[in-house]
Amino acid sequence: MSTLNGSTRLTALGCVVLAGSLLLPPPAAAEPAAATPSITATARRLAAREAAAMKERQGAQAPAPTTDLRSGSFFKTPAGIATLVIVGVGTAYAAYSASNDRIKSPGR
């Protein structure tokens, strides 16, 4: 007769599934590897592609992109405000957790 509750059984099942998936080889490993080009051939191909792209860019004479450094502060944007709120909540929880810790040992 099992004395495990539902949450413990679910955790154990998750661990078994995770361990089983880590032990099995991935399906791609069972197939033979296709011939891949050498590093030098790949580097030459990429260099030729980059050179062609650079010639196109020079031919178009597009103006260089300008970066506006006078933009507003990050912390005034919605993402910045959310970041500040998350950091504040985390800090408050850490302080609360430290002050209400159940472990009372002299080494603390």
ROZAVEX-101870 format. One record per atom (N, C-alpha, C): x, y, z; residue in one letter. Coordinates in steps of 0.02 Angstrom, whole numbers, padded with zeros to 5 digits, always signed. Each point is the difference from the previous one (the first is absolute). Example, Ala and Ser with C-alpha at 12.3 -4.5 7.8 and 13.67 -1.06 7.14 Angstrom:
<lumvexs>
+00660-00284+00390a;-00045+00059+00000a;+00045+00060+00000a;-00018+00053-00036s;+00042+00059+00003s;-00039+00055+00037s;
</lumvexs>
This chain:
<lumvexs>
+00042-00059+00000m;-00042+00059+00000m;+00044+00062+00000m;-00015+00046-00043s;+00041+00060-00009s;-00022+00055+00049s;+00049+00035+00027t;-00015+00054+00046t;+00016+00068-00032t;+00009+00001-00065l;+00015+00062-00035l;-00064+00038-00016l;+00001+00066+00009n;-00058+00039-00019n;+00004+00019-00074n;-00050+00032-00027g;-00004+00016-00071g;+00057+00044-00024g;+00019+00050+00039s;+00053+00046-00020s;+00067-00036-00003s;+00012-00045+00048t;+00063-00037+00001t;+00002-00049-00058t;-00055-00030-00016r;-00002-00047-00057r;+00013+00038-00065r;-00029+00058-00007l;+00010+00040-00060l;+00073+00021-00007l;+00031+00019+00055t;+00070+00019-00001t;+00043-00060-00018t;-00014-00058+00028a;+00038-00060-00015a;-00008-00019-00074a;-00061+00005-00026l;-00012-00016-00070l;+00039+00048-00045l;+00000+00064+00017g;+00038+00049-00039g;+00075-00016+00000g;+00027-00021+00057c;+00071-00017+00004c;+00015-00062-00043c;-00045-00049+00001v;+00011-00061-00040v;-00002+00017-00074v;-00048+00042-00021v;-00005+00019-00071v;+00062+00040-00021v;+00023+00045+00042l;+00059+00040-00015l;+00061-00044-00007l;+00010-00046+00047a;+00058-00045-00002a;-00004-00044-00062a;-00059-00025-00017g;-00007-00042-00059g;+00016+00038-00064g;-00022+00063-00003s;+00013+00039-00061s;+00074+00018-00006s;+00034+00006+00056l;+00072+00015-00004l;+00041-00061-00019l;-00024-00059+00016l;+00037-00061-00016l;-00009-00022-00072l;-00055+00017-00032l;-00012-00020-00068l;+00039+00045-00048l;+00030-00028-00053p;+00035+00042-00048p;-00051+00038-00042p;+00018+00060-00022p;-00046+00037-00042p;-00008-00035-00067p;-00057+00008-00034p;-00012-00036-00062p;+00052+00018-00055p;+00026+00060+00000a;+00048+00020-00051a;+00066-00037+00008a;+00016-00021+00061a;+00064-00034+00012a;+00000-00070-00028a;-00059-00030-00009a;-00003-00068-00026a;+00013-00001-00075a;-00013+00055-00036e;+00011+00002-00072e;+00072+00019-00015e;+00029-00025-00055p;+00068+00020-00017p;+00003+00074-00018p;+00054+00031+00018a;+00007+00072-00012a;+00012+00013-00074a;-00031+00052-00026a;+00010+00019-00069a;+00067+00034-00007a;+00028-00003-00059a;+00065+00031-00012a;-00007+00075+00007a;+00042+00030+00040t;-00002+00072+00010t;+00060+00031-00034t;-00007+00061-00025p;+00057+00033-00033p;+00053+00017+00053p;+00061+00006-00023s;+00055+00016+00046s;-00007+00072+00024s;+00036+00015+00051i;-00003+00067+00030i;+00026+00052-00049i;+00054-00016-00037t;+00027+00048-00047t;-00049+00014-00057t;-00034-00052-00024a;-00048+00011-00054a;-00058+00043+00025a;-00022-00012+00060t;-00055+00040+00029t;+00023+00072+00010t;+00061+00010+00024a;+00026+00067+00011a;+00007+00038-00066a;+00023-00034-00052r;+00006+00033-00066r;-00069+00020-00027r;-00048-00044+00008r;-00068+00014-00024r;-00030+00060+00037r;+00009+00002+00066l;-00026+00055+00039l;+00036+00066-00015l;+00066-00004-00012a;+00039+00060-00017a;-00023+00028-00067a;-00013-00045-00049a;-00023+00023-00066a;-00069+00032+00007a;-00044-00029+00040r;-00067+00028+00011r;+00005+00069+00032r;+00044+00007+00050e;+00007+00064+00034e;+00030+00053-00046e;+00047-00020-00043a;+00031+00047-00047a;-00053+00025-00049a;-00042-00045-00025a;-00053+00021-00046a;-00049+00047+00034a;-00018-00014+00062a;-00046+00043+00036a;+00031+00068+00013a;+00066+00001+00013m;+00033+00063+00013m;+00003+00044-00063m;+00010-00032-00058k;+00000+00037-00063k;-00068+00030-00013k;-00053-00038+00016e;-00068+00027-00010e;-00012+00060+00046e;+00023-00006+00061r;-00010+00055+00047r;+00038+00062-00022r;+00061-00009-00025q;+00040+00057-00022q;-00031+00031-00062q;-00029-00042-00044g;-00031+00025-00061g;-00061+00042+00014g;-00037-00018+00051a;-00061+00036+00017a;+00015+00066+00035a;+00058+00006+00031q;+00019+00059+00038q;-00055+00022+00047q;-00025-00047+00038a;-00051+00015+00049a;+00032+00039+00057a;-00035+00049+00026p;+00028+00038+00056p;+00009-00046+00061p;+00053+00013+00037a;+00014-00041+00058a;-00055+00010+00052a;-00020-00053+00033p;-00053+00007+00050p;+00025+00042+00059p;-00042+00043+00022t;+00018+00043+00057t;-00034-00028+00063t;+00036+00006+00053t;-00026-00023+00065t;-00017+00061+00042t;-00062+00005+00019d;-00021+00056+00041d;+00014-00017+00073d;+00053+00031+00027l;+00018-00014+00069l;-00037+00044+00050l;-00042+00044-00025r;-00038+00043+00045r;-00069-00028+00016r;-00007-00066-00007s;-00064-00031+00015s;-00011+00001+00075s;-00062-00013+00020g;-00018+00001+00071g;+00034-00055+00039g;-00004+00005+00063s;+00030-00050+00045s;-00036-00067-00007s;+00038-00054+00006f;-00029-00067-00004f;-00053-00009+00054f;+00012+00028+00058f;-00045-00011+00057f;-00065+00040-00006f;-00007+00040-00053k;-00063+00034-00012k;-00043-00037-00051k;+00028-00053-00030t;-00038-00041-00048t;-00039-00053+00038t;-00051-00029-00031p;-00038-00053+00034p;+00043-00060+00021p;+00049-00018-00042a;+00044-00055+00017a;+00044+00018+00061a;+00022+00062+00003g;+00041+00023+00056g;-00040+00002+00065g;-00062+00022-00005i;-00043+00002+00059i;-00013-00070+00026i;-00014-00047-00047a;-00011-00070+00020a;+00062-00029+00032a;+00059+00017-00026t;+00062-00024+00029t;+00008+00026+00072t;-00013+00063+00010l;+00006+00029+00067l;-00050-00033+00049l;-00061-00012-00023v;-00050-00032+00043v;+00021-00070+00018v;+00025-00038-00048i;+00022-00069+00013i;+00058-00002+00048i;+00049+00044-00009v;+00057+00003+00045v;-00022+00021+00070v;-00046+00048+00005g;-00025+00022+00065g;-00038-00055+00036g;-00043-00036-00036v;-00038-00055+00031v;+00048-00055+00023v;+00050-00016-00041g;+00048-00051+00020g;+00040+00019+00061g;+00020+00063+00004t;+00037+00024+00058t;-00043+00000+00062t;-00063+00021-00006a;-00045+00000+00057a;-00013-00071+00025a;-00009-00046-00047y;-00012-00070+00021y;+00062-00029+00034y;+00059+00016-00025a;+00061-00025+00031a;+00007+00027+00072a;-00015+00064+00009a;+00004+00029+00068a;-00052-00031+00045a;-00062-00009-00024y;-00053-00032+00039y;+00019-00072+00018y;+00026-00036-00049s;+00018-00070+00011s;+00057-00006+00050s;+00048+00046-00003a;+00056-00003+00047a;-00023+00016+00071a;-00047+00046+00008s;-00022+00019+00067s;-00049-00051+00029s;-00035-00038-00041n;-00048-00050+00025n;+00025-00071-00011n;+00064-00010+00002d;+00029-00066-00010d;-00016-00044+00060d;-00019-00062-00013r;-00017-00046+00054r;+00062-00032+00032r;+00056+00004-00033i;+00061-00030+00027i;+00032+00048+00050i;+00005-00023+00061k;+00029+00041+00053k;+00061-00037+00026k;+00057+00014-00028s;+00061-00033+00022s;+00052+00052+00019s;+00046-00020+00044p;+00051+00049+00021p;+00047+00018-00057p;+00007-00044-00050g;+00045+00014-00056g;-00027+00050-00049g;-00063+00016+00006r;-00032+00046-00046r;+00019+00069+00020r;
</lumvexs>
